[in-house]
């Protein structure tokens, strides 16, 4: 596939999935980075003429790239930052408790009977009473030395080279391998004026959107099987905002990451690279943080809040005897950075997607939703 960058020429607007109407719910929060479908449609608009072959284009992304062409991916959710006290007499509270002042990272571990949290581990008293109602263990901090303490999680973005080390089972100790969200939010208020008057409409007169402004030098980066040789300006997101589409060489580390597409006896941890869709009940459109077909093999996992996708609701509401049209989030995607640890390898290891789904499933597969990279503990 050919790799591309999208450099914003303006703010970017990707509304969240909740129902949004001026007046009632007059605040539309933004969602960034956008889901693969949105970015793919923007890229495909740069193709000159529609052809039948464009229906089978393959897409991967979006990720982030900085001004030095460094590829940044979602930080694994199981990492913790560890600080060290210079003296045992110095209380923990006097040390900076931030994600930028740490000496090393450690991984959360399954809280099994063989792995106990000792008294020197932060939050040990809280963790020892926490039990999982599922068939797998809760992920907890590992035992720490007396002079160590947990000082938070690393920043949400990790260099692709550091992620490769992580998946190979190496310890990470460089804070520069992580980065905060390289964007800021910009509130966009809107008003509707009454015709011929100098006042706002009483109904649907005011609403607010939240746009995203990427910091200078940062771009979205993705791969696609389409061939677009010349730079071009495309529409990306809502309100007609534009971005510059440019072809680039594949990131040098990508070939090594691609080698981790499949598990083996040493690699039994799955890292979610792109948003996945975990079907919780067979043949039902109900989604969660892990799929039903991993239930027996899964030892533990750690994730974040779901990425909601909006659409026309399948649930029909009855109001005064009439069926009411509604817009509700239809799918909850597992966010990138989610980490699964297995007792034994499951039967399906290709991607985090439902086993059946017809045309929709084919689309998700072509856009590489739920792509997994397999690593060591």
C-alpha positions as CSV (number, residue, x, y, z in Angstrom):
1,X,0.0,0.0,0.0
2,X,1.0,3.6,-0.5
3,X,1.4,5.8,2.5
4,X,-0.1,9.3,2.8
5,X,-0.2,12.3,5.1
6,X,-3.1,14.7,5.7
7,X,-1.9,18.1,6.8
8,X,-4.8,20.2,8.1
9,X,-5.1,23.7,6.6
10,X,-7.8,24.7,9.2
11,X,-9.4,23.3,12.3
12,X,-10.9,19.9,11.9
13,X,-14.5,19.1,13.0
14,X,-15.5,15.5,13.9
15,X,-18.7,15.5,16.0
16,X,-19.2,12.9,18.6
17,X,-21.9,10.3,18.2
18,X,-24.5,11.5,20.6
19,X,-27.8,13.0,19.2
20,X,-27.2,16.7,18.5
21,X,-29.9,19.3,18.0
22,X,-29.7,23.1,18.5
23,X,-31.7,24.1,21.5
24,X,-32.1,20.9,23.4
25,X,-28.6,19.4,23.3
26,X,-26.8,22.5,22.1
27,X,-23.2,21.3,22.8
28,X,-21.6,19.0,20.2
29,X,-18.3,17.6,21.6
30,X,-15.6,16.7,19.1
31,X,-13.9,13.2,18.6
32,X,-10.3,13.0,17.6
33,X,-8.6,11.1,16.0
34,X,-11.5,10.3,13.7
35,X,-12.5,6.7,12.9
36,X,-10.9,5.1,9.8
37,X,-14.1,5.3,7.8
38,X,-14.0,9.1,7.9
39,X,-10.4,9.5,6.8
40,X,-10.7,6.8,4.1
41,X,-13.7,8.6,2.5
42,X,-11.7,11.9,2.5
43,X,-8.7,10.2,0.8
44,X,-10.9,8.4,-1.7
45,X,-12.4,11.8,-2.8
46,X,-9.0,12.6,-4.3
47,X,-9.3,9.9,-6.9
48,X,-10.2,11.4,-10.3
49,X,-13.0,9.2,-11.5
50,X,-15.1,6.6,-9.7
51,X,-14.3,3.0,-10.8
52,X,-15.7,-0.3,-9.6
53,X,-12.2,-1.2,-8.3
54,X,-12.5,1.6,-5.8
55,X,-15.0,-0.5,-3.9
56,X,-12.2,-2.9,-2.9
57,X,-9.5,-0.4,-1.8
58,X,-7.6,-1.4,1.4
59,X,-7.0,1.2,4.1
60,X,-5.0,1.4,7.3
61,X,-5.0,4.2,9.8
62,X,-5.2,7.0,10.7
63,X,-2.1,7.4,13.0
64,X,0.0,10.5,13.8
65,X,3.2,11.8,12.4
66,X,5.3,14.8,13.6
67,X,7.5,17.2,11.8
68,X,10.5,14.8,11.9
69,X,8.4,12.1,10.2
70,X,8.2,10.1,13.4
71,X,5.3,7.7,13.5
72,X,3.2,7.8,16.7
73,X,0.7,5.2,17.8
74,X,-1.6,4.7,20.8
75,X,0.2,3.9,24.0
76,X,-0.5,0.4,25.4
77,X,-3.1,0.8,28.2
78,X,-1.2,-1.6,30.6
79,X,1.8,0.7,31.1
80,X,2.5,2.5,34.4
81,X,5.1,5.1,35.2
82,X,7.4,4.3,38.2
83,X,9.3,6.9,40.2
84,X,12.0,6.4,42.8
85,X,12.5,8.1,46.1
86,X,15.9,9.5,46.8
87,X,15.4,8.7,50.5
88,X,13.2,6.3,52.4
89,X,12.4,9.1,54.9
90,X,11.1,11.4,52.2
91,X,7.3,11.1,51.9
92,X,5.8,10.2,48.5
93,X,3.8,13.4,48.4
94,X,6.9,15.6,48.1
95,X,7.8,14.0,44.7
96,X,6.4,15.2,41.4
97,X,3.5,13.0,40.5
98,X,3.4,13.5,36.7
99,X,3.7,11.4,33.6
100,X,6.9,13.3,32.7
101,X,9.1,12.6,35.7
102,X,9.7,8.9,36.0
103,X,12.5,6.4,35.8
104,X,10.9,3.4,34.1
105,X,7.7,1.8,33.1
106,X,6.1,-1.4,34.3
107,X,3.1,-3.4,33.0
108,X,0.0,-4.3,34.8
109,X,-0.2,-8.0,35.6
110,X,-3.2,-10.4,36.2
111,X,-4.1,-10.6,39.8
112,X,-4.0,-14.4,40.1
113,X,-3.3,-16.5,43.2
114,X,0.3,-16.8,42.2
115,X,0.8,-13.0,41.8
116,X,0.1,-11.1,45.0
117,X,0.4,-7.3,45.4
118,X,2.8,-6.7,48.3
119,X,2.5,-3.9,51.0
120,X,5.0,-1.7,49.2
121,X,2.8,-1.3,46.1
122,X,0.7,1.8,45.8
123,X,-3.0,1.2,46.1
124,X,-2.3,-2.4,47.4
125,X,-5.0,-2.2,50.0
126,X,-7.6,-1.1,47.4
127,X,-6.6,-3.7,44.9
128,X,-6.6,-6.7,47.3
129,X,-10.4,-6.5,47.7
130,X,-11.1,-6.1,44.0
131,X,-12.3,-9.2,42.4
132,X,-13.5,-9.9,38.8
133,X,-16.9,-11.4,38.2
134,X,-15.6,-12.7,34.8
135,X,-13.6,-15.8,34.2
136,X,-10.4,-13.8,33.9
137,X,-8.3,-11.8,36.4
138,X,-8.2,-8.1,37.1
139,X,-5.0,-6.3,35.9
140,X,-3.1,-4.8,38.9
141,X,0.2,-3.1,39.5
142,X,3.2,-5.5,40.0
143,X,5.2,-5.7,43.3
144,X,7.5,-2.7,43.6
145,X,10.7,-2.0,45.6
146,X,10.5,0.0,48.8
147,X,11.8,3.1,47.2
148,X,9.5,3.0,44.2
149,X,6.0,4.5,43.7
150,X,3.5,4.8,40.9
151,X,3.4,8.3,39.4
152,X,0.6,7.8,36.8
153,X,0.4,6.5,33.2
154,X,2.7,7.5,30.4
155,X,1.5,10.0,27.8
156,X,-1.2,8.7,25.4
157,X,1.1,8.5,22.3
158,X,4.2,6.3,21.8
159,X,6.8,6.2,19.1
160,X,6.5,3.3,16.8
161,X,10.0,2.2,17.5
162,X,9.3,2.2,21.3
163,X,6.1,0.2,20.7
164,X,8.2,-2.4,18.8
165,X,10.5,-2.7,21.8
166,X,7.4,-3.1,24.1
167,X,6.0,-5.8,21.9
168,X,9.3,-7.6,22.0
169,X,9.1,-7.6,25.8
170,X,11.7,-4.9,26.5
171,X,11.4,-2.4,29.3
172,X,10.8,1.3,28.4
173,X,12.7,4.0,30.3
174,X,12.8,7.0,28.0
175,X,10.0,9.6,28.7
176,X,10.8,11.1,25.3
177,X,9.3,8.0,23.7
178,X,5.9,9.2,24.7
179,X,4.0,12.4,23.8
180,X,0.9,14.2,25.0
181,X,-2.1,14.7,22.6
182,X,-0.6,17.0,19.9
183,X,-3.8,19.0,19.4
184,X,-6.0,21.5,21.2
185,X,-9.7,22.1,21.2
186,X,-11.4,25.2,19.8
187,X,-14.9,26.1,20.7
188,X,-17.1,27.3,17.8
189,X,-20.3,29.0,18.9
190,X,-23.1,29.6,16.4
191,X,-26.2,31.7,16.5
192,X,-29.2,32.0,14.2
193,X,-30.7,35.5,13.9
194,X,-34.4,36.1,13.3
195,X,-35.1,37.5,9.9
196,X,-35.4,41.3,9.8
197,X,-34.6,41.5,13.6
198,X,-31.4,42.1,15.6
199,X,-32.0,39.2,18.0
200,X,-31.4,35.5,18.2
201,X,-34.1,33.0,17.4
202,X,-36.0,31.9,20.5
203,X,-35.9,28.2,19.3
204,X,-32.7,26.6,17.8
205,X,-31.0,29.9,18.1
206,X,-27.8,28.9,19.7
207,X,-25.5,25.9,19.5
208,X,-21.8,25.1,20.0
209,X,-19.4,22.8,18.4
210,X,-15.9,21.7,19.5
211,X,-13.2,21.6,16.8
212,X,-9.7,20.2,16.9
213,X,-6.6,22.1,15.9
214,X,-3.5,20.0,15.3
215,X,-0.2,21.6,16.6
216,X,2.2,22.9,14.0
217,X,4.2,20.1,12.2
218,X,1.7,17.3,13.1
219,X,-0.3,15.4,10.5
220,X,-2.5,12.4,10.2
221,X,-0.8,9.5,8.4
222,X,-2.3,6.4,6.8
223,X,-1.8,3.8,4.1
224,X,-4.1,2.9,1.2
225,X,-4.0,0.8,-1.9
226,X,-5.1,3.8,-4.0
227,X,-2.3,5.5,-6.0
228,X,-2.5,9.3,-5.7
229,X,0.8,10.7,-7.0
230,X,0.2,14.5,-6.9
231,X,-0.4,16.6,-3.8
232,X,-4.0,17.7,-3.6
233,X,-6.4,19.5,-1.2
234,X,-9.3,17.5,0.1
235,X,-12.2,18.1,2.4
236,X,-11.7,16.4,5.8
237,X,-14.4,16.5,8.5
238,X,-17.4,18.8,8.7
239,X,-18.0,22.4,7.6
240,X,-15.8,22.0,4.5
241,X,-12.5,22.2,6.4
242,X,-9.5,21.3,4.2
243,X,-6.3,19.3,4.4
244,X,-3.3,18.7,2.1
245,X,-3.0,15.1,1.0
246,X,0.6,14.1,0.2
247,X,2.2,10.7,-0.6
248,X,5.2,9.7,1.5
249,X,7.6,6.8,1.8
250,X,6.5,4.0,4.3
251,X,7.8,4.5,7.8
252,X,11.0,2.6,8.3
253,X,9.8,0.7,11.4
254,X,6.6,-0.5,9.7
255,X,8.0,-3.6,8.1
256,X,9.1,-4.8,11.6
257,X,5.7,-4.1,13.1
258,X,4.0,-6.0,10.3
259,X,6.0,-9.1,11.3
260,X,4.0,-9.1,14.5
261,X,0.6,-9.7,12.8
262,X,0.4,-13.3,14.0
263,X,0.9,-14.9,17.5
264,X,3.2,-17.7,18.4
265,X,4.2,-19.6,21.6
266,X,6.2,-16.6,22.8
267,X,3.8,-13.9,21.7
268,X,0.5,-14.3,23.6
269,X,-0.5,-10.6,24.2
270,X,-2.6,-8.8,21.6
271,X,-2.3,-5.0,21.2
272,X,-5.1,-3.2,19.4
273,X,-3.6,-1.0,16.6
274,X,-6.9,0.3,15.1
275,X,-10.4,0.5,16.5
276,X,-11.9,-3.0,16.9
277,X,-15.5,-4.2,17.3
278,X,-15.9,-6.8,20.0
279,X,-19.3,-8.7,19.7
280,X,-20.4,-9.8,23.1
281,X,-23.3,-12.0,22.2
282,X,-23.4,-14.2,19.1
283,X,-25.6,-12.9,16.2
284,X,-26.6,-9.8,18.3
285,X,-25.5,-6.2,17.7
286,X,-24.2,-5.9,21.2
287,X,-20.6,-4.8,21.7
288,X,-18.2,-4.6,24.6
289,X,-14.5,-4.6,25.4
290,X,-13.8,-8.2,24.4
291,X,-15.5,-10.7,22.1
292,X,-17.5,-13.7,23.2
293,X,-15.2,-16.1,21.3
294,X,-12.2,-15.1,23.5
295,X,-14.0,-15.8,26.7
296,X,-12.3,-19.1,27.5
297,X,-8.8,-18.3,26.3
298,X,-8.6,-14.7,27.7
299,X,-6.6,-14.3,31.0
300,X,-7.0,-10.6,31.4
301,X,-7.2,-7.3,29.6
302,X,-7.1,-3.5,30.0
303,X,-8.9,-0.9,27.9
304,X,-10.4,2.6,27.9
305,X,-13.8,4.0,27.1
306,X,-15.3,2.9,23.9
307,X,-15.4,5.0,20.7
308,X,-19.0,5.4,19.8
309,X,-20.3,5.5,16.2
310,X,-23.6,7.2,15.6
311,X,-26.3,6.4,13.1
312,X,-30.0,5.8,12.6
313,X,-31.3,3.9,15.6
314,X,-32.7,0.4,15.2
315,X,-34.8,1.0,18.3
316,X,-38.2,2.4,17.5
317,X,-39.7,4.8,20.1
318,X,-43.4,5.2,20.5
319,X,-44.6,8.8,21.4
320,X,-48.4,9.3,21.6
321,X,-48.9,6.2,19.6
322,X,-46.6,7.2,16.7
323,X,-43.2,5.8,15.8
324,X,-40.5,8.4,16.4
325,X,-37.3,8.7,14.3
326,X,-34.1,8.8,16.5
327,X,-30.4,9.0,16.2
328,X,-28.4,7.0,18.7
329,X,-24.8,5.5,18.9
330,X,-25.0,2.1,17.1
331,X,-21.6,0.6,17.8
332,X,-19.0,0.8,20.5
333,X,-15.5,0.4,19.1
334,X,-12.7,-0.9,21.3
335,X,-10.1,2.0,21.3
336,X,-6.5,1.5,20.0
337,X,-4.0,0.8,22.8
338,X,-6.2,-1.9,24.4
339,X,-4.1,-4.9,25.6
340,X,-5.3,-8.5,25.9
341,X,-3.4,-11.3,27.6
342,X,-4.2,-14.9,27.0
343,X,-3.9,-18.1,28.9
344,X,-3.8,-19.9,25.6
345,X,-4.1,-18.7,22.0
346,X,-7.7,-18.3,20.9
347,X,-9.1,-19.8,17.7
348,X,-9.5,-16.4,16.0
349,X,-6.4,-14.3,16.0
350,X,-6.6,-12.4,12.7
351,X,-8.5,-9.3,13.9
352,X,-10.9,-7.9,16.5
353,X,-14.1,-8.1,14.5
354,X,-17.3,-10.2,14.5
355,X,-17.2,-13.6,12.8
356,X,-20.2,-12.8,10.6
357,X,-21.5,-9.5,9.2
358,X,-22.0,-9.6,5.5
359,X,-21.2,-6.4,3.6
360,X,-20.5,-4.4,6.8
361,X,-17.9,-6.9,7.9
362,X,-16.3,-6.9,4.5
363,X,-16.0,-3.1,4.7
364,X,-14.5,-3.2,8.2
365,X,-12.0,-5.8,7.0
366,X,-11.0,-3.7,4.0
367,X,-10.4,-0.7,6.2
368,X,-8.4,-2.8,8.7
369,X,-10.6,-2.2,11.7
370,X,-9.5,-4.2,14.7
371,X,-5.9,-4.9,13.5
372,X,-3.9,-6.7,16.1
373,X,-0.1,-6.8,16.8
374,X,1.1,-9.7,19.0
375,X,3.8,-9.3,21.6
376,X,5.4,-10.8,24.7
377,X,4.5,-10.3,28.3
